[in-house]
Amino acid sequence: MERPTPALAWEKIAPSLTPMTQQRWLRIIPVAFVMYTIAFIDRTNISLALPRISHDLGMDPVQAGSAAGVFFWGYLLLQVPGGYIANRWSAKHFVSILLAAWGLCAVGTGLVHSGREFWVMRFLLGVAEGGVWPAVLVLLSHWFPRAERARANAFWMLCLPLSLIISSPLSGWILGRWDWRILLISEGALPIVWLIIWVAMIYDLPSQALWISPGEREFLEATLQRESGEANPASPKFSPAALVGHPVPLMVCVYFLQTCGTYGFLFWFPAALENARKLSHLAVGILFALPYILTAIGMVLNAQHSDRHHERRRHVAGAYTVGGVCLLIGVLTNARWPLVSFGFLCLAAAGPYSALGPFWAIPTETLPPSIAGSAMGVVNAFGNLGGFFGPLVVGFLYQRTGNFHSAFSVLGLGLLVAGGLSLLLPKVSAVPQN
């Protein structure tokens, strides 16, 4: 007789655990969600202010693109150590330290007086935020089995589009009423405030939480331990050589192309809107938020479908392909049908973000726990360098051509290549058969 899968086992005990199951989703995900929402606001709020910052600090488009993207060179430094520290020590305490550090750096970004100082502070902000992403992915892998992991990742990563939906109109209003310094300083103080909530609410493991029932705690610990053994029964010890094995280099390539597209688009789309229609800062902020409403919807639907069908790589490839195709169509239709173009650009923004839930489920489902955290750090570190090169390439092509058509076309082609490479990722099942 076929043995029941973990999903079926969960369904049998779910009725008695429903209240605590809801608490697991309501206590861990929202606190991590708000924390990284603040991080993403502090990282991206310069997108609305970049033209004014460039003017005040005397930066041309290439220098502005470099200053916006240098964040990701700093971001690289703590990625691998961050995943390792979170796995070996404590994701909770490590993120607590980083919250305080990036708050100070974000406030400092609003106090600069030259392009060089701005470049340096953006780099330091990247260093301070660098270990947060792999640390939280490790934290979620301690709380959510494979049958839930893509959804857990996606619900947490909803902070990326929702931070833009929430902050763009507000940032546009602050920018129009005061200036970019007030914008960066006021939003930069938020992580220091949220540090208190993080310390009080987050636990590294189910065994440490007082609010979880004994039945759910035992089920989670047994399920996660079994899944760790199934990912790699030998459970090899961490070594740098293990991080260059399949699928890590391929995931780096895919994620690099993804971040080139997302950050190249994100940092320059407000400037493209402002140039095209000469809009106010508030109007640009509102229009800039619209694509990310679709992004939030796409992230949830794609993650739910991925978990339901126990499949990852086609959900990743499909999302990148949709994003690339829509970005190219948006460019081609811009001159004759601007409203149609804007609609496709909204869909283009949603595409790559919708891949994040299933994409980040892959390493925790194919690699042993001893290296999974550090492997995610490698992928996030080197992949996020696309956040430097994407804005830089867009700034360079904009300076050469005077418009964003060529630049956004290059980003779209990069997303299509990422979609093709994603089909080479390991074929895994979110709920392995026993």
RODO-2510 file (C-alpha; in nm, 4 decimals, decimal comma):
residues 434
     n   res          X          Y          Z
     1     m     0,0000     0,0000     0,0000
     2     e     0,1249     0,3461    -0,0903
     3     r     0,2338     0,5446     0,2110
     4     p     0,0685     0,8843     0,2648
     5     t     0,2616     1,1928     0,1640
     6     p     0,3407     1,4608     0,4241
     7     a     0,0621     1,6720     0,2717
     8     l    -0,1919     1,3969     0,3422
     9     a    -0,0511     1,3442     0,6898
    10     w    -0,0912     1,7160     0,7534
    11     e    -0,4528     1,7062     0,6345
    12     k    -0,5330     1,4288     0,8849
    13     i    -0,4128     1,6279     1,1849
    14     a    -0,5014     1,9759     1,0554
    15     p    -0,8430     2,0013     1,2246
    16     s    -0,6888     1,9916     1,5712
    17     l    -0,4091     2,2324     1,4766
    18     t    -0,5933     2,4967     1,2778
    19     p    -0,5718     2,7792     1,5389
    20     m    -0,2007     2,7267     1,5940
    21     t    -0,1379     2,6836     1,2230
    22     q    -0,2886     3,0269     1,1717
    23     q    -0,0676     3,1703     1,4452
    24     r     0,2425     3,0356     1,2728
    25     w     0,1491     3,2296     0,9607
    26     l     0,0349     3,5355     1,1536
    27     r     0,3320     3,5642     1,3901
    28     i     0,6364     3,4850     1,1726
    29     i     0,5429     3,6074     0,8238
    30     p     0,4007     3,9559     0,9096
    31     v     0,6944     4,0566     1,1306
    32     a     0,9472     3,9471     0,8680
    33     f     0,7290     4,1078     0,6025
    34     v     0,7299     4,4525     0,7638
    35     m     1,1009     4,4281     0,8437
    36     y     1,1988     4,3659     0,4816
    37     t     0,9396     4,6124     0,3542
    38     i     1,1347     4,8779     0,5410
    39     a     1,4596     4,7438     0,3953
    40     f     1,3248     4,7603     0,0418
    41     i     1,1915     5,1140     0,0964
    42     d     1,5334     5,2301     0,2159
    43     r     1,6951     5,0587    -0,0814
    44     t     1,4652     5,1886    -0,3544
    45     n     1,3240     5,5234    -0,2374
    46     i     1,5957     5,7024    -0,4336
    47     s     1,4248     5,5910    -0,7566
    48     l     1,1698     5,8734    -0,7308
    49     a     1,4319     6,1232    -0,6177
    50     l     1,7137     6,0221    -0,8535
    51     p     1,6710     6,3115    -1,1022
    52     r     1,6736     6,5678    -0,8199
    53     i     1,9600     6,3966    -0,6349
    54     s     2,1600     6,3874    -0,9591
    55     h     2,1030     6,7594    -1,0120
    56     d     2,1898     6,8622    -0,6563
    57     l     2,5006     6,6427    -0,6363
    58     g     2,6200     6,7054    -0,9935
    59     m     2,5887     6,3481    -1,1286
    60     d     2,5301     6,2575    -1,4941
    61     p     2,3016     5,9579    -1,5816
    62     v     2,5886     5,7055    -1,5783
    63     q     2,7143     5,8299    -1,2411
    64     a     2,3597     5,8266    -1,1048
    65     g     2,3069     5,4701    -1,2251
    66     s     2,6360     5,3672    -1,0663
    67     a     2,5466     5,5323    -0,7344
    68     a     2,2030     5,3678    -0,7341
    69     g     2,3482     5,0263    -0,8108
    70     v     2,6653     5,0296    -0,5984
    71     f     2,4396     4,9218    -0,3119
    72     f     2,4673     4,5696    -0,4521
    73     w     2,8469     4,5545    -0,4318
    74     g     2,8139     4,6183    -0,0602
    75     y     2,5184     4,3805    -0,0483
    76     l     2,7442     4,1014    -0,1721
    77     l     2,9757     4,0978     0,1297
    78     l     2,7485     3,9430     0,3949
    79     q     2,5457     3,7098     0,1753
    80     v     2,7398     3,3874     0,2280
    81     p     2,8412     3,4692     0,5875
    82     g     2,4829     3,5773     0,6541
    83     g     2,3306     3,2440     0,5570
    84     y     2,6008     3,0552     0,7474
    85     i     2,5665     3,2686     1,0624
    86     a     2,1872     3,2410     1,0564
    87     n     2,2053     2,8630     1,0244
    88     r     2,4806     2,8119     1,2823
    89     w     2,3955     3,0864     1,5305
    90     s     2,0652     3,2755     1,5120
    91     a     1,8703     3,4394     1,2317
    92     k     1,6838     3,6466     1,4910
    93     h     1,9903     3,7988     1,6573
    94     f     2,1829     3,8454     1,3348
    95     v     1,8954     4,0374     1,1721
    96     s     1,8575     4,2458     1,4905
    97     i     2,2139     4,3714     1,4532
    98     l     2,1611     4,4447     1,0847
    99     l     1,8385     4,6386     1,1504
   100     a     2,0253     4,8902     1,3653
   101     a     2,3177     4,9136     1,1223
   102     w     2,1168     4,9758     0,8086
   103     g     1,8974     5,2332     0,9848
   104     l     2,2054     5,4405     1,0633
   105     c     2,3361     5,4052     0,7076
   106     a     1,9988     5,4954     0,5531
   107     v     1,9783     5,8139     0,7594
   108     g     2,3380     5,8941     0,6640
   109     t     2,2462     5,8713     0,2949
   110     g     2,0260     6,1769     0,3405
   111     l     2,3107     6,3784     0,4951
   112     v     2,5619     6,3634     0,2072
   113     h     2,6880     6,6670     0,0140
   114     s     2,8613     6,5188    -0,2912
   115     g     2,8199     6,2440    -0,5459
   116     r     3,1155     6,0569    -0,3957
   117     e     2,9670     6,0680    -0,0451
   118     f     2,6342     5,9464    -0,1829
   119     w     2,8119     5,6587    -0,3601
   120     v     2,9908     5,5588    -0,0356
   121     m     2,6752     5,5686     0,1774
   122     r     2,4828     5,3595    -0,0754
   123     f     2,7647     5,1030    -0,0612
   124     l     2,7572     5,0935     0,3211
   125     l     2,3779     5,0606     0,3180
   126     g     2,4224     4,7548     0,0960
   127     v     2,6701     4,6030     0,3423
   128     a     2,4307     4,6561     0,6322
   129     e     2,1333     4,5007     0,4507
   130     g     2,3370     4,2212     0,2942
   131     g     2,2825     3,9408     0,5428
   132     v     1,9093     3,9895     0,5943
   133     w     1,7756     3,8034     0,2886
   134     p     1,9570     3,4676     0,3409
   135     a     1,8977     3,4879     0,7163
   136     v     1,5203     3,5197     0,6734
   137     l     1,5122     3,2397     0,4149
   138     v     1,6863     3,0183     0,6708
   139     l     1,4334     3,1310     0,9345
   140     l     1,1367     3,0405     0,7116
   141     s     1,2863     2,7003     0,6319
   142     h     1,2790     2,6310     1,0098
   143     w     0,9081     2,7049     1,0302
   144     f     0,7460     2,5921     0,7031
   145     p     0,7688     2,2441     0,5477
   146     r     0,8050     2,1978     0,1728
   147     a     0,4309     2,1786     0,1126
   148     e     0,4066     2,5400     0,2329
   149     r     0,7464     2,6842     0,1477
   150     a     0,6805     2,8538    -0,1869
   151     r     0,3757     3,0247    -0,0351
   152     a     0,5702     3,1213     0,2784
   153     n     0,8489     3,2648     0,0633
   154     a     0,6003     3,4449    -0,1593
   155     f     0,3951     3,5918     0,1275
   156     w     0,7159     3,7230     0,2849
   157     m     0,8495     3,8487    -0,0488
   158     l     0,5252     4,0350    -0,1121
   159     c     0,7080     4,3046     0,0808
   160     l     0,8993     4,3844    -0,2395
   161     p     0,6055     4,5054    -0,4503
   162     l     0,3907     4,6183    -0,1572
   163     s     0,6703     4,8368    -0,0226
   164     l     0,6600     5,0244    -0,3532
   165     i     0,2792     5,0393    -0,3547
   166     i     0,2769     5,1847    -0,0031
   167     s     0,5833     5,4053    -0,0185
   168     s     0,5733     5,5465    -0,3718
   169     p     0,2797     5,7868    -0,3231
   170     l     0,4073     5,8779     0,0254
   171     s     0,7620     5,9290    -0,0996
   172     g     0,6334     6,1347    -0,3909
   173     w     0,4369     6,3533    -0,1480
   174     i     0,7377     6,4009     0,0833
   175     l     0,9587     6,4780    -0,2141
   176     g     0,7136     6,7366    -0,3487
   177     r     0,6526     6,9011    -0,0097
   178     w     1,0098     6,8984     0,1238
   179     d     1,3110     6,7470    -0,0501
   180     w     1,5029     6,4228    -0,1009
   181     r     1,7028     6,4673     0,2208
   182     i     1,3893     6,4641     0,4365
   183     l     1,2686     6,1642     0,2362
   184     l     1,5811     5,9560     0,2997
   185     i     1,6235     6,0569     0,6643
   186     s     1,2596     6,0023     0,7679
   187     e     1,2280     5,6628     0,5989
   188     g     1,5784     5,5658     0,7110
   189     a     1,4758     5,5871     1,0782
   190     l     1,2059     5,3174     1,0423
   191     p     1,4264     5,0051     1,0936
   192     i     1,5441     5,1260     1,4323
   193     v     1,1795     5,1532     1,5422
   194     w     1,0911     4,8071     1,4072
   195     l     1,3892     4,6476     1,5849
   196     i     1,1856     4,6385     1,9076
   197     i     0,9022     4,4416     1,7430
   198     w     1,1449     4,2002     1,5750
   199     v     1,3217     4,1112     1,9002
   200     a     0,9939     4,0615     2,0867
   201     m     0,8104     3,8511     1,8259
   202     i     1,0583     3,6345     1,6333
   203     y     1,1877     3,2907     1,7377
   204     d     1,4473     3,0914     1,5481
   205     l     1,2819     2,7504     1,5967
   206     p     0,9376     2,6094     1,6865
   207     s     1,0909     2,4604     2,0011
   208     q     1,1611     2,8123     2,1323
   209     a     0,8131     2,9589     2,0795
   210     l     0,5784     2,9618     2,3783
   211     w     0,2600     3,0034     2,1721
   212     i     0,2900     2,6886     1,9589
   213     s     0,1022     2,3740     2,0646
   214     p     0,3002     2,0575     2,1526
   215     g     0,1271     1,8668     1,8705
   216     e     0,2208     2,1144     1,6002
   217     r     0,5718     2,1512     1,7377
   218     e     0,6319     1,7778     1,7223
   219     f     0,4827     1,7542     1,3741
   220     l     0,6937     2,0409     1,2382
   221     e     1,0163     1,9133     1,3902
   222     a     0,9602     1,5577     1,2628
   223     t     0,8563     1,6747     0,9157
   224     l     1,1444     1,9183     0,8742
   225     q     1,3972     1,6652     1,0008
   226     r     1,2694     1,4024     0,7574
   227     e     1,2735     1,6466     0,4669
   228     s     1,6304     1,7463     0,5500
   229     g     1,7358     1,3828     0,5239
   230     e     1,5480     1,3383     0,1962
   231     a     1,7232     1,6397     0,0415
   232     n     2,0565     1,4658     0,0997
   233     p     2,0729     1,1627     0,3280
   234     a     2,4524     1,1882     0,3567
   235     s     2,4174     1,5390     0,5055
   236     p     2,7660     1,6581     0,4087
   237     k     2,9422     1,9217     0,6136
   238     f     2,9720     2,2770     0,4878
   239     s     3,2621     2,3501     0,2559
   240     p     3,3263     2,6286     0,0015
   241     a     3,3632     2,3658    -0,2721
   242     a     3,0063     2,2489    -0,2136
   243     l     2,8774     2,5940    -0,3087
   244     v     3,0045     2,5737    -0,6666
   245     g     2,8141     2,2545    -0,7414
   246     h     2,4926     2,2309    -0,9366
   247     p     2,2503     2,4118    -0,9113
   248     v     2,4229     2,7112    -0,7490
   249     p     2,6098     2,8604    -1,0529
   250     l     2,3021     2,8220    -1,2725
   251     m     2,0839     2,9899    -1,0100
   252     v     2,3347     3,2751    -0,9912
   253     c     2,3074     3,3303    -1,3683
   254     v     1,9282     3,3223    -1,3627
   255     y     1,9020     3,5545    -1,0649
   256     f     2,1595     3,7956    -1,2095
   257     l     1,9470     3,8412    -1,5224
   258     q     1,6355     3,8760    -1,3097
   259     t     1,7823     4,1528    -1,0931
   260     c     1,9224     4,3321    -1,3994
   261     g     1,5670     4,3502    -1,5283
   262     t     1,3877     4,4346    -1,2050
   263     y     1,6269     4,6997    -1,0739
   264     g     1,7059     4,8482    -1,4136
   265     f     1,3327     4,8966    -1,4586
   266     l     1,2629     5,0015    -1,0989
   267     f     1,5292     5,2720    -1,0686
   268     w     1,4605     5,4317    -1,4067
   269     f     1,0863     5,3806    -1,4668
   270     p     0,9904     5,6926    -1,2631
   271     a     1,2346     5,9007    -1,4690
   272     a     1,0840     5,7575    -1,7880
   273     l     0,7326     5,8524    -1,6683
   274     e     0,8437     6,2000    -1,5674
   275     n     1,0223     6,2609    -1,8980
   276     a     0,7334     6,1305    -2,1069
   277     r     0,4503     6,3289    -1,9467
   278     k     0,6195     6,5949    -1,7275
   279     l     0,4220     6,4772    -1,4258
   280     s     0,4402     6,5946    -1,0647
   281     h     0,6290     6,3902    -0,8071
   282     l     0,3019     6,2747    -0,6481
   283     a     0,1562     6,1682    -0,9854
   284     v     0,4733     5,9783    -1,0727
   285     g     0,4618     5,8078    -0,7323
   286     i     0,1016     5,6955    -0,7875
   287     l     0,1647     5,5668    -1,1411
   288     f     0,4849     5,3978    -1,0263
   289     a     0,2844     5,2027    -0,7659
   290     l     0,0351     5,0573    -1,0168
   291     p     0,2616     4,7879    -1,1706
   292     y     0,3388     4,6518    -0,8271
   293     i    -0,0273     4,5939    -0,7434
   294     l    -0,0301     4,3417    -1,0295
   295     t     0,3052     4,2139    -0,9035
   296     a     0,1624     4,1291    -0,5600
   297     i    -0,1278     3,9390    -0,7168
   298     g     0,1037     3,7502    -0,9527
   299     m     0,3393     3,6475    -0,6715
   300     v     0,0606     3,4916    -0,4651
   301     l    -0,1079     3,3113    -0,7556
   302     n     0,2149     3,1697    -0,8989
   303     a     0,3352     3,0486    -0,5572
   304     q     0,0006     2,8852    -0,4775
   305     h    -0,0019     2,7102    -0,8150
   306     s     0,3581     2,5965    -0,7646
   307     d     0,2806     2,4431    -0,4245
   308     r    -0,0427     2,2857    -0,5481
   309     h     0,1320     2,1101    -0,8380
   310     h     0,4589     2,0419    -0,6515
   311     e     0,6618     2,2029    -0,9328
   312     r     0,9156     2,4857    -0,9325
   313     r     1,1221     2,5418    -1,2458
   314     r     0,8379     2,5842    -1,4989
   315     h     0,6728     2,8353    -1,2668
   316     v     1,0016     3,0264    -1,2546
   317     a     1,0622     3,0084    -1,6301
   318     g     0,7070     3,1067    -1,7167
   319     a     0,7153     3,4156    -1,4956
   320     y     1,0425     3,5401    -1,6451
   321     t     0,9185     3,4772    -1,9985
   322     v     0,5974     3,6711    -1,9401
   323     g     0,7982     3,9595    -1,7964
   324     g     1,0399     3,9697    -2,0885
   325     v     0,7708     3,9489    -2,3569
   326     c     0,5579     4,2185    -2,1921
   327     l     0,8557     4,4510    -2,1526
   328     l     0,9404     4,4202    -2,5226
   329     i     0,5771     4,4764    -2,6237
   330     g     0,5628     4,7785    -2,3921
   331     v     0,8624     4,9302    -2,5696
   332     l     0,7277     4,8571    -2,9190
   333     t     0,3852     5,0082    -2,8499
   334     n     0,5052     5,3151    -2,6596
   335     a     0,5018     5,5618    -2,9484
   336     r     0,1583     5,4831    -3,0950
   337     w    -0,0403     5,3441    -2,8002
   338     p     0,1008     5,4847    -2,4736
   339     l    -0,1819     5,3477    -2,2564
   340     v    -0,1376     4,9988    -2,4034
   341     s     0,2361     5,0333    -2,3491
   342     f     0,1865     5,1291    -1,9845
   343     g    -0,0374     4,8246    -1,9333
   344     f     0,2260     4,5882    -2,0702
   345     l     0,4966     4,7580    -1,8628
   346     c     0,2827     4,6921    -1,5551
   347     l     0,2705     4,3215    -1,6482
   348     a     0,6454     4,3270    -1,7199
   349     a     0,7154     4,4419    -1,3644
   350     a     0,4981     4,1608    -1,2276
   351     g     0,6670     3,8803    -1,4234
   352     p     1,0091     3,8419    -1,2583
   353     y     0,8788     3,9064    -0,9065
   354     s     0,6214     3,6292    -0,9519
   355     a     0,9074     3,3816    -0,9891
   356     l     1,0563     3,4547    -0,6469
   357     g     0,8468     3,2168    -0,4327
   358     p     0,9196     2,8980    -0,6295
   359     f     1,2737     3,0112    -0,7172
   360     w     1,3823     3,0438    -0,3541
   361     a     1,2151     2,7146    -0,2624
   362     i     1,4594     2,5281    -0,4891
   363     p     1,7804     2,5491    -0,2798
   364     t     1,6093     2,4470     0,0447
   365     e     1,4562     2,1475    -0,1368
   366     t     1,7633     2,0297    -0,3292
   367     l     2,0524     2,1036    -0,0935
   368     p     2,1289     1,9730     0,2579
   369     p     2,0748     2,2142     0,5490
   370     s     2,4488     2,2346     0,6144
   371     i     2,5035     2,4295     0,2922
   372     a     2,1553     2,5539     0,1929
   373     g     2,1817     2,8817     0,3858
   374     s     2,5242     2,9659     0,2471
   375     a     2,4193     2,8566    -0,1027
   376     m     2,1267     3,0992    -0,0906
   377     g     2,3730     3,3649     0,0192
   378     v     2,5944     3,2962    -0,2845
   379     v     2,2978     3,3110    -0,5219
   380     n     2,1632     3,6299    -0,3666
   381     a     2,5062     3,7938    -0,3466
   382     f     2,6328     3,7430    -0,7002
   383     g     2,2865     3,7399    -0,8539
   384     n     2,2087     4,0774    -0,6985
   385     l     2,5041     4,2327    -0,8786
   386     g     2,2486     4,2613    -1,1558
   387     g     2,1080     4,5392    -0,9374
   388     f     2,4297     4,7306    -1,0132
   389     f     2,4672     4,6504    -1,3817
   390     g     2,0974     4,6861    -1,4720
   391     p     2,0640     5,0539    -1,3680
   392     l     2,4115     5,1263    -1,5040
   393     v     2,3286     4,9839    -1,8489
   394     v     1,9979     5,1721    -1,8563
   395     g     2,1717     5,4974    -1,7599
   396     f     2,4400     5,4449    -2,0263
   397     l     2,1915     5,3693    -2,3058
   398     y     1,9672     5,6553    -2,1983
   399     q     2,2620     5,8952    -2,2130
   400     r     2,3574     5,7670    -2,5596
   401     t     2,0082     5,7575    -2,7153
   402     g     1,8082     6,0152    -2,5212
   403     n     1,5245     5,7671    -2,4552
   404     f     1,4579     5,4423    -2,2667
   405     h     1,3527     5,2247    -2,5637
   406     s     1,6851     5,0494    -2,6232
   407     a     1,7571     5,0155    -2,2527
   408     f     1,4255     4,8502    -2,1643
   409     s     1,4527     4,6250    -2,4724
   410     v     1,7856     4,4929    -2,3427
   411     l     1,6268     4,4244    -2,0038
   412     g     1,3407     4,2365    -2,1709
   413     l     1,5776     4,0154    -2,3694
   414     g     1,7675     3,9374    -2,0506
   415     l     1,4476     3,8149    -1,8847
   416     l     1,3781     3,5863    -2,1825
   417     v     1,7246     3,4331    -2,1453
   418     a     1,6602     3,3870    -1,7716
   419     g     1,3372     3,2038    -1,8563
   420     g     1,5216     2,9635    -2,0857
   421     l     1,7958     2,8941    -1,8295
   422     s     1,5364     2,8308    -1,5594
   423     l     1,4227     2,5172    -1,7412
   424     l     1,7670     2,3701    -1,6641
   425     l     1,7200     2,4056    -1,2877
   426     p     1,6735     2,0836    -1,0861
   427     k     1,3336     1,9216    -1,1097
   428     v     1,2105     1,8951    -0,7538
   429     s     0,8865     1,8142    -0,5786
   430     a     0,7614     2,0369    -0,3017
   431     v     0,6164     1,7293    -0,1323
   432     p     0,8377     1,4260    -0,1976
   433     q     0,6846     1,0829    -0,2046
   434     n     0,7837     0,8445     0,0757
***
